[in-house]
Amino acid sequence: MIEKPVRVLIIVMSSIVFTLAACIIGWNLVRLYGLQSSLQDVYFIEYVNGTTIYKYDVNKRKTVVEAVLEGGRYSDCKINRTENYIVGEFWRFGEKTGVLLRYNLADGTTEEITGKEAEIMEERIKEAEDRLPERDSLPEGVKKTVWNYPISWSVDGNTAAFSDTNQKNIYLYHADVRIWECVLTAGWNRTFGGDVGLDASGRYIIYKDNFNYFFDTADIRIVIYDTKTKIRTKIYGRRYTQISYKFVQDLDFE
């Protein structure tokens, strides 16, 4: 017969093992499925002899090529609230002016927006951007830290994400309470790059994690960081590259 102290020890050890197993399983479930709770599909752009649009499908947890636009650079891209299309300026190689271009996500077609329609589209985008806080309204500490790097806002304008001038830290700014905090710090020989994305809800930061080599080359990873669970999810990567990446901004326009 097993002595009572031994039985107690077995019960305690079994409880500890069961608890640890449950924690490990739960953590992995959060890691695998947590991004599906509020994050929409993520779009980012790669520039190599043209423009490649990538899409990270949240439900499939997979990054795919959405489109390849040859002969130019698709810049300052924004996606509308219902995710029907992406709009931005397309600069053809060798030309001094760009054209307003709409990429339709439903059927993969592109169309130049001109004339009155272009004026209406630009006004919609401007109205959406004007609803966001102005750069000059940020605290002096934020303005000095971010310098001239882009700032990404949540759709409601309550949260902003940005990198510092050394590309070593990523910050969140909470406009409602005017508080900013460092949420990510790059490790040895790593930088984040100046372009930081933020999803529409303000919960997820999308950033570049660069491990740097000589001659401006780097191993580049595109990562999603959940500011609530503190979990990082790699969605794309390239090794030994000089390729430039930009994130497509969520914006509240039709």
N, C-alpha and C positions, 0 to 999 in steps of 0.2 A: 504494500500500500504506500502511496506517495504521501510524505509528510506534509502537514499543513503549510509550513513556510515555503516549501518547494512548490506547492500548488499555487500559492499567492504569487511567487516569482514568475511562474509560467504564465499566469493570467496577465500580470503586468507587462511582461515581455511581449506577449501576443498582442496586447492592446497597442503597445508602442509600434510594433511592426505593422499592424493594421492601419494605424493613424498615418504613418509615414507613407505607406502604399497609397492610401486615399489622397494624401497631399500631392504625391507625384502624379497620380492619374489626373487629379483636378487641375494641376498646373499645366499639364500637357493639353488638356481639353481647352483651357483658356487660351493657350498659345495657338492651338489649331483653329478654334472657332470664335475666339473673342473678337477678332476684327470684323466679324459679320454683324455685330450688334448695331453699329451706327455708321460705319465707314462706307462711303460710296466707292465705286471703282476709281482707281487712281490713274491719271494719264501723265506721261512725261515724254520729253522730246530729246532725241539724240541727233547731233549734227555730224554727218559723215558724207561728204560729196552730195549733199542734199539734206533732206529732213526725214527722219523716221519717228513716227508716233507710236509709243508703246502704251499698252493698257494692262494694268494689274486687275484681274477679275477677282473680286473679293470672295464670291461664292465658290469659285473653282480653285482659289488660292494659286493662281497661275498668271504669269506675265506673257503676253503675246504681242506680236506686231499688229498694230491696228491699221497703219497705212504708211506708205513710202511716197513722199512728194519729192520728185527729182527736179534738179535744175535751180534750186533756190533754198532759202532759209525762211522757215515759218517761225515768226517771233511774236513776243508779247501775247501769247495765246491765253484765251479764257474759255471756260465752258459754262453754258447757261444752266439755270436752276433745274430744268427737267432732263439735263444731259442728252439733249437732242443733237447738239452740234458744238463744234469748237470754232471759234473765230479768232483771227489774228492777222498780222501783216505778213505777206509773202514777198520776200525780196529775191527776185531772180538774179542769178549771178551775172555781173556785168552791167546791171541797170542801177541807176541812181535813186530811183523811187520805188516804193513798194505798193502793193495792191491789197485791199481788204479781201480776205479769202475766208469762205465758210467751208468747213469740212463736216459733212453730214454723217453722223454716227450710225444711222439706221441702214443706209445703203452704200456708204463708203465713197460717195461722190463729192466733188469739190465744185465750187462756183465762186466766181469773182462777184463782189458786191459793189455796185457802182451807182452813181447818180443819187436820186432821192432816197433809195433804199439804204445806201451807204451812210447818208446823213442820219437817217432814223436809227440805224444800228449803232453808229458812233454815239448818238445821243443817249440811247439806252444804256450803253456801257458806261458813259460818263456819269449818268444819274446813279447807277449802281456804285460806282467808285466814290461819288460825292457823298453817299450815305455812310461811307467808312470814315473814321477819324482822320483828320489831316496830320501829316507828318510833323508840322509845327506844334501840334497839340501834345506831342509826346513829352515826357519829362526830359530835362536836360541830360540826365545820365544816360537815358536810352538813345537820344540823338547823338551823343558823343560816342557811344559804344557801336551803334550801327553804321555811323558815318553815311556813306552813300549807297550802301547795299540795299537791295529790295526788302520790303516788309510784306509778309503774307498775313491777311486778315481772315478771320472766320466771317461767314456771311452776315451775321448780326453785328459785326464790328466790335464785339466785346473782348476778343482775344487776338493777339498778334504773335507771330513767331519770326525770329530773325537771328542771323549770325553776327558775331562781332567782327571787327576789322582784321583780326588775326586768324579768323576762321577756325578758332579753337574752342569756342563755346556757342551754344544755341540757347536763346532766351525765349521765355513766354512773357508777354505783357498783358495784364488784365486791366482793360480800360475802365471798367466800372469802379474799381477801387484804386486805380493808378498805381498798381504794384507790379514789378517785374522781377523775374527769378531766372536763374541759370538752371536749366533742366538737363543739359547734356554737355559733357566736356570730352574733347578728343584726347586719345591716348598718345603715346610716344610716336612721333613721326607721322601722325595723322592730322588731317584737317577736314573741315566740313564743306568747304566751298561757300561762296557768297549767297547762293540761291537756296532758300529754305521754303518748303511748301507747308501749307496748313489746310486740313480738310474743312468742309463747310461748317461742321459743328464746333471746330476749335479743339477737338480732343486729340486728333492724330497729327503728328509732325512727320513730314516726308523730307528726308535729307540725303545728301551724298556723304558717304564715309570714304575718304581717300587715304590710302596708304602710299606715301610718296617715295619716288625714286629720283634718280638723276634725270636731267634734260626734260623736266616738267612732265614726266610720265608718272602714272600711279595705278594701283589697283583700286578700282572704283566699285563701290556697292551702293545701291539705292535701298534705303531702309525706311520702314514705317515704325514710328515710336508711339506707343500708346501712353499718354501722359497719366492715365489713371492706374493701369496695371503695371507700368514701367517695363513692359515687354517690347523688345525690338524684333521686327520681322524683316528679313532680307527678301527683296522682291526681284532684284536684278543685280548683275555684276559683270565686270570686264577686267582683265588683267593687262598690265603694262600698256596703258593707253593714254592718249592726250585728248580724248573725245570730250566735248562739252555737252552738258545736259541742262535742261530747263524743265520746270514743273508747270503744268497747266493749272491756272488759278480758277477755283470755284468763284462764281460771281452771280449775284441775284439779279439777272436780267432775263427777259423772254427770248 
